[in-house]
Amino acid sequence: MRRRLMLSFLLTVCVAILIVSTFLVFFARQHHIKDAETHILNHAKILRNQLSDVYVELASYEEQGVSNPFNEDKTLVENLVNLSNETGLRITLMDEKGNVFADTGVETSQGDYEIMGPHDTRPEVVQAIEQGVGISVRYSKTMEADMIYCALPITDSENQILGILRVSLPLKLIEKRLSQNWPVFAGVVLTALAVAFAVALVQSKNLSKPIELMSQMAQEMAQGSFDKHLVPKTGTELDQLAQLLNSLASSLDLYISELRKSNVKMKTILDNSISGIILASADGKISSMNLSASKILGYSSQDSEGMPLHAVVRNLEICDLFEKALTEGSVQKKEIKLYYPSEMILDVTALPLVTSSSTSYDLSAAAESRQQFVPDGVLIILYDLTRLRRLETARRDFVQNISHELRTPITIIKGFAETLAEVPPDDKETIEEMAGFITTEVSRLSALVENLLELASLESGNVQFEPKWINGTAVICETVRKMEPIAAEKGQIISVEKDFDLDLTPISETPETPGSPCGEGQLEPVKVYADPSMFETVVSNLLDNALKYSGQGAHITVSLHDLRNEAGPGGVVLVVSDTGPGISEEDLERIFERFYRSSKDRSRSRGGSGLGLSLVKHCVNMHGGKVWAESTPGKKTSFFAWFPDPQNQT
């Protein structure tokens, strides 16, 4: 700690000294450059006055067609060299086009300065022609050094430019002058560093000890230890800080103990709540989320902390409720249909969390005077209504279906009864006909009520269920014998097969020996683990369904397929097939629903209650089995009921 304090102090001082030194060096350099520019400008003005006559003479020679008479006369160049040696300046003379005809810094053979090229594009020359004075600091390719240039135009009495005078000074002369001051700068810097080191050593020693003790105390507090420590007096604010830390340790010990108890209670409540609870801050990020919300949204509660609300919820309506609760400061409620990760119906409540000067919070008061409350978050509660809404829909559909089913026979009975009341007593033929219709509808109504009672008993789970090993073949044969008179009235044929081809190969329209296996004992008994009465209900309802909807002269087959000796789930499959008109693909998906009929072929006119297949499904499900149907429209329809063995049931 002491070393870090001393190094920090020294580093700060070094940076400050470096900044000041850099500024001073830069300032000194710029100051010397400005002085040099002023110096060469003054010399240039003096030389311009001395060389005005030379340029006038040069102009007269140019009129006579002599390009540069000074190439023959070396007197001017020698005088310029003497001036350059005395002032230390490089002197360059140019005509009005920028062509050099004299330069003290370059030696040429026989005074040939054309190799230097025109100087009319040099910055200082361009500036002198345009502004009257040209000054620039740049690198000279001729001298191979950085130079300070000053150029002045030389004019005649009519202010016409006769030529350009340029003087320059090497920048290294200024650098040389600056280097002479480096020992002074170095001495000042070293003295400052020595003083800073001494001060840092003393201060770090005085401050490090109490800081180290308080740092140790803070670490112990972070780890859950709140013991007090004795900190040496320093006579600074550190003494008060040490006292405050000791007081803070005592307060935190008590506060954290109570907070842990509250957190345990709150976590237990939230984790066991059936409602999803999300706490989002005012910036739209999730602070916490319980397990129920995690299951509803399909997002881990741990990964959701710190995530944006819209990224976790993925539902625009819930996000809108959050925004309204935050901006309006009032409770928002709405029933929302969620499609991801699964389809469900939610009752969503967004409750703003506010801070106020009062100890209690009243929602109505907050709504009336929102300026007193500042929402700093929103509590979102998700209650799953999916099961409730499905039950309501099922109940509504059931009431509509049962009302529709009961209305038809009741209306028919009422109509025939009214007709029968108006028939003369001696019209026995009409009376018998009406009585027959009434008897038929009453029988149908009675069957519907019985099926409803049986279905309700199965769904409630109160039915007596006692599965055991039974002879499935015998039950099928007995049921077929009961159904054969009904089939004979419609010219239908029922046959019991020894086995069944599960690939739905079309069966023949006219079997050679229809139904004979039952009578001749040609069928081997197939054992089925099932409740006897329920198995008989399944067989009779599937046969009844085939007889009603397969049409005149249809062929119906019944078989038991033993799966125990094959690879697969085992058990027995009951198959009832008919050569009726078939069922469309969209109807197959709903054929086992209560009161559902195919729009074309499963009509009410055939006398069905719409509950037979639903009874079959419930009976098979109680055995842990499965029912399904397959159909080829216009050719064949087959219903399958799988009864598993006891060891396959879960």
Protein Blocks (a to p, Z undefined) as FASTA:
>chain_A
ZZmmmmmmmmmmmmmmmmmmmmmmmmmmmmmmmmmmmmmmmmmmmmmmmmmmmmmmmmmm
mmnopablmlmmmmlmmmmmmmmmmnopacddddfkopafbdfkbccehhiaklnopakl
gmklmmmmmnopacdddddfklopacdddddddddfkopafbdcdddddfklmmmmmmmm
mmmmmmmmmmmmmmmmmmmmmmmmmmmmmmmmmmmmmmmmmnopacdcddddehiaklmm
mmmmmmmmmmmmmmmmmmmmmmmmmmmmmmmpcbdcddddfkopafbdcfklmmmnopaf
klmgopafklmnopaklmmmmmmmmmnopacddddddfbfbdcddddddddddddfbfbd
cfklmmmmmmlpccfbdcdddddfklmmmmmmmmmmmmmmmmmmmmmmmmmmmmmmmmmm
mpcfklmmlmmmmmmmmmmmmmmmmmmmmmmmmmmmmmnopaccddddddfklmmmmmmm
mmmmmmmmnopacdddfbdcfklpacdfbdfbghklmmnopaccddddddfklmmmmmmm
mmmmmmmmnoghiacddddddfklpgceehjddddddfbebjafklmmmmmpghiacfkl
mcfknopahlmmmmmmmmmmmnopacdddddehiaccdddddddfklpZZ
